[in-house]
Amino acid sequence: MLVTDAAADCGCGHVEIIEKTSMEELFHFGLITDETAKSKHLKKFHAALDEASDYSIFVSGEHGNGAGNYRLANVYIDGNRLNIELQFEKKPFAIGAAVMNRRVLFIKTGTDCELVSVVASKPDSTSHKK
């Protein structure tokens, strides 16, 4: 489990990300807005989450054999609406992560905030080869 914490200077407080991996076939990708799908993910990973908090959920695309984690790159605030950017950082020596296919990110924000978009990027694997 990876937890990322970033301060945001507004009434929204901060953004906290809990990252999980999944080898299961997941049918919803991106920012999950469907309440049934959201509930399914929350029940599955319940033990790692704070019961009193409200989470937004983001499911990444397939990662293949790429070991690493997402980090919070930017937070954009418009009133009580948040837009975040995530960057996937490859970590070739991360034990156990290389075989995991999808990332499920549980994103906790302040109670008065609404997460409206998540942009996730991964480095181009061919650009790092020499």
Protein Blocks (a to p, Z undefined) as FASTA:
>chain_A
ZZdddddddfklpadddddddfbdcfbecjdfbfklmmmmmmmmmmmpcfkbccdddddd
dekjagcddddfbdcdehjaccddddddddfklghklmpmbdcddddddfkbccfbdcdd
dddfklmpZZ
